[in-house]
Each structure stands twice: as C-alpha cells, then as structure tokens.
Amino acid sequence: MAESKVHLKLLIDTKSNRVLFAEAGKDFVDFIFHILAMPLATAIRLLGKQEMVGCLGKLYESVENLNDEYILGNNKEIFLRPKAPIPISSVPLSFLTDTPDQKIYYSCSECNRSYGSNTMQYSFSDVPDTPCSTCSRPMTRNLTYVDPPQKKDVSNEGGFVKGVVTYMVMDDLVVKPMSTISIIALINKFNVEGLAALQEKEVDFGMNKALNLLKASLHTSNVLTTVFLNDKHHSTSVNIS
C-alpha cells in the first residue's frame, strides 16, 4: 500500500536560513489540527519514551510494566493505546493514530445455545471471562460488533477546516488563510533583505516527516525549519526574483 502524502510549498528566507511559512491545503491543516486531538499516550508511544521531555516516558513505561492484576478490568490498553476523542477517519494523514480496533464482545457459550428462545436473557460483555448473569460461567464466546452503514452527507467535507481555502502555516504552526497582505506583513516582520533572499521549495509530506513534525512541535517553535529545511529528497526549488 502506497504511503499517504500531501504536497506543500515552503517560502524560505535563505539569509536567515529559516522557513517563513508553508502554503498548504486542507489536508495538511487537518493533520496538524489533528495533533491537538491526539491522546498524549499515543504521542509517547509513536515518538518513543526516550524522546519525551520530563518524566512522561517513565510514567508510560511504568504502566507497560505493571502487572495486569493491578489494573481494574485487566485492560492496560485504555492507557497505552487510547482513542482520540475527536473522530479523524476523514483526515488524510491520520496515520499517527491507530486504526480503530474492531469491537469484540463475549457471550456465554452455554446459555447462547438457548438463545432465540424468549425465556432466556442474552448476556454479553466487552471484557473476556466476565461471569454470565444467568449461569455465572465465564463468557468466552466471541461476538463481533458490526457498525451500521453511515449515511454520506455530500455537504460535509470531514476533517476540521474547509477545503476551498489555501492556508499559510507559519514556522511555529500558526495557521491563517493565505492572503497577499499577510505575506507582505510576514516579510516585513522578519526583515527579509529583498526578494532575492527568498526561495520557494516544493516538498512532499508523509509519515516520516509527520513523526518529525510531531517531535519538533514538542521541542521548538521553529517546527517547519526543523523538519523541512535540510530535506534534499523529492523536492524542487526555484528562486523568486
């Protein structure tokens, strides 16, 4: 399966060796907004415990190492692999979040034989070996939950932002609608020494860069410069004069 990628244009100040902003569409902006909805434990797991500032990596590791018998419900996954509170199925670059697991439920194998008769209540649980409410035997028979088909709304683009707009994403991930006035104001703000110092660079943004962006966003305010400036692969550059 081909890696998901989006396309960006960077405007670089070659004198100060920094990215001023990225010209981006809905797909990239949806992705960086999605970072805000990402559970902290997911970021720790993706980047590695050793990459975390402070003691969060140690906290994550302690949960990993804690015996299941000390966890209510014997389910550490709700801490180690939590689900994002905001649905991200329509975000093109949602590869930083796990694909939602298929829902598995458990029923009683003995009582299930009589299911279909109105004389017996049917019990099930999402925790294996839960005692059956009818016979108290552990429920071990797998049941798979199937989501009902979703009605498609053609007026709903999905994601977070509208797709008819081109966006400016600053080096520190501030997002604004693209406009000539904003570009001029940005160039003045950073005291760019003439248009000859500016360079436009086209880049592809995929999984590796996404992980680098997530990591950089936790350590620096010069995120785009950190992630893209030294990238020499799959990119083309043209000078603006």
C-alpha positions in Angstrom: 0.0 0.0 0.0 1.4 3.4 -1.0 2.3 5.8 1.7 -0.1 8.7 2.1 1.5 12.1 1.3 0.4 15.7 0.8 2.1 18.4 -1.1 3.4 21.7 0.3 5.1 24.9 -0.9 7.6 26.4 1.5 8.8 30.0 1.4 12.4 30.1 2.8 14.5 33.1 3.8 17.9 31.9 2.7 19.7 34.7 4.6 18.4 33.7 8.0 18.2 30.0 6.9 14.6 29.5 8.1 11.1 28.7 6.7 8.8 31.7 6.8 5.7 29.7 6.0 4.2 26.8 4.1 1.4 27.2 1.6 -0.9 24.3 2.4 -4.3 22.9 1.6 -7.0 21.4 3.8 -5.2 18.0 4.1 -2.1 19.4 5.8 -4.0 21.7 8.1 -6.4 18.9 9.1 -3.4 16.9 10.0 -1.7 19.5 12.3 -5.1 20.3 13.9 -5.5 16.5 14.5 -2.3 16.6 16.7 -4.4 18.6 19.2 -6.9 15.7 19.4 -4.1 13.1 19.8 -4.0 11.4 23.2 -0.8 12.1 25.0 -0.1 8.3 25.4 -0.3 7.9 21.6 2.4 10.6 21.1 4.6 9.0 23.7 4.3 5.6 22.0 4.9 6.9 18.5 7.9 9.0 19.3 9.4 6.7 21.9 9.6 7.1 25.7 13.2 8.4 25.5 12.1 11.3 23.3 9.7 12.7 25.9 10.6 15.8 28.0 10.3 15.3 31.8 9.0 12.1 33.3 6.1 11.2 30.9 8.1 8.5 29.2 8.8 6.9 32.6 5.1 7.1 33.5 4.2 5.4 30.3 6.8 2.7 30.9 5.5 2.1 34.4 2.1 1.3 33.1 3.6 -1.1 30.5 5.5 -2.9 33.2 2.7 -3.0 35.8 1.1 -6.5 36.1 -2.4 -6.7 34.7 -3.7 -8.0 38.0 -3.3 -4.5 39.4 -5.4 -2.9 36.7 -9.2 -2.7 37.0 -10.6 -4.8 34.2 -7.2 -6.1 33.4 -7.1 -3.7 30.5 -3.9 -1.6 30.2 -4.7 -0.8 26.6 -7.0 2.1 27.5 -4.0 3.9 28.9 -1.3 2.7 26.4 -3.4 2.9 23.2 -6.2 5.4 23.9 -8.6 6.5 21.2 -8.8 10.1 20.0 -11.8 11.9 21.4 -12.4 13.6 18.0 -13.2 11.3 15.0 -10.4 11.5 12.5 -11.4 8.9 9.9 -11.7 11.6 7.2 -8.3 13.2 7.9 -6.0 12.1 5.0 -2.8 12.0 7.2 -4.4 10.3 10.3 -1.7 7.7 10.2 -0.3 8.8 13.6 -3.4 7.4 15.3 -4.1 3.7 15.4 -6.7 2.3 13.1 -9.7 1.7 15.4 -9.9 -1.8 16.6 -12.8 -4.0 15.6 -15.1 -4.2 18.6 -15.2 -7.6 20.2 -17.7 -8.8 22.8 -18.0 -12.0 24.7 -21.1 -14.2 25.4 -21.7 -17.3 27.4 -21.2 -20.4 25.3 -23.7 -22.5 27.4 -26.5 -20.0 27.6 -26.0 -19.0 23.9 -27.2 -22.4 22.8 -30.7 -21.5 24.1 -30.6 -18.0 22.5 -33.6 -17.5 20.3 -36.0 -18.6 23.0 -37.8 -15.7 24.7 -37.4 -17.5 28.0 -33.7 -16.6 28.5 -32.0 -13.2 28.7 -28.9 -12.9 26.5 -25.8 -11.5 28.2 -22.6 -10.2 26.7 -19.6 -8.1 27.8 -16.5 -6.4 26.3 -14.3 -8.0 28.9 -13.4 -11.7 28.4 -14.2 -14.2 31.2 -16.8 -11.9 32.8 -19.3 -14.1 34.7 -22.6 -14.7 32.9 -25.5 -13.0 34.5 -27.6 -16.2 34.0 -25.3 -19.1 34.9 -22.2 -17.4 36.3 -19.9 -19.3 33.8 -17.1 -17.1 32.3 -18.2 -15.7 29.0 -15.7 -16.7 26.3 -17.6 -16.9 23.0 -16.5 -14.1 20.7 -19.1 -11.8 19.2 -18.1 -9.2 16.6 -19.8 -5.9 16.6 -20.6 -4.5 13.1 -21.1 -0.8 12.7 -24.2 0.2 10.8 -23.6 1.8 7.4 -23.1 5.6 7.7 -25.2 8.0 5.6 -23.0 10.2 3.5 -23.6 13.9 3.5 -22.1 15.4 0.4 -22.1 18.8 2.1 -19.8 17.5 4.8 -16.1 17.5 3.8 -15.0 15.9 7.0 -11.9 16.8 8.9 -11.5 20.2 10.6 -11.2 23.1 8.0 -12.8 24.0 4.7 -11.2 22.8 1.5 -11.8 25.8 -0.7 -9.2 27.9 1.1 -5.4 28.0 0.8 -3.7 28.3 4.2 -0.5 29.8 5.5 1.1 27.6 8.1 3.9 29.5 9.9 7.1 28.1 11.2 5.6 27.9 14.7 2.4 26.2 13.2 0.2 29.3 13.5 -2.4 28.9 10.7 -4.0 31.7 8.7 -5.9 32.0 5.4 -3.5 32.8 2.6 -3.5 36.5 1.6 -1.1 38.9 -0.1 -1.4 41.3 2.9 -0.4 38.5 5.3 2.6 37.6 3.1 3.8 41.2 3.0 3.3 41.6 6.7 5.3 38.5 7.4 8.2 39.5 5.2 8.3 42.9 7.0 8.1 41.3 10.4 11.2 39.2 9.7 13.1 42.0 8.0 13.8 39.9 4.8 16.5 41.6 2.8 14.8 41.8 -0.6 13.0 39.2 -2.7 16.3 37.7 -3.9 16.7 36.2 -0.4 13.5 34.3 -0.8 13.3 30.8 -2.1 10.3 28.7 -2.9 10.6 24.9 -2.2 8.1 22.2 -3.1 8.1 19.2 -0.7 6.1 16.0 -0.1 4.9 15.4 3.4 4.5 11.8 4.5 4.8 9.5 7.5 8.4 10.2 8.4 8.0 13.9 8.2 4.8 13.7 10.2 6.6 12.0 13.0 9.4 14.5 12.8 6.8 17.4 12.9 5.2 15.9 16.0 8.5 15.6 17.7 9.6 19.1 16.7 6.3 20.6 17.9 7.1 19.3 21.4 10.6 20.8 21.5 10.8 24.0 19.4 8.8 26.9 17.9 10.8 26.6 14.6 8.9 23.5 13.6 8.9 23.8 9.8 12.5 24.9 9.7 13.5 21.9 11.8 11.5 19.4 9.7 12.0 20.7 6.2 14.9 23.0 5.7 17.6 20.3 5.2 15.4 17.9 3.3 17.1 17.2 0.0 14.8 14.4 -1.2 11.8 14.6 -3.6 11.8 18.3 -3.7 12.4 21.1 -6.2 13.4 24.7 -5.6 13.0 27.9 -7.6 14.3 31.4 -6.7 11.8 34.2 -6.5 13.1 37.4 -8.2 
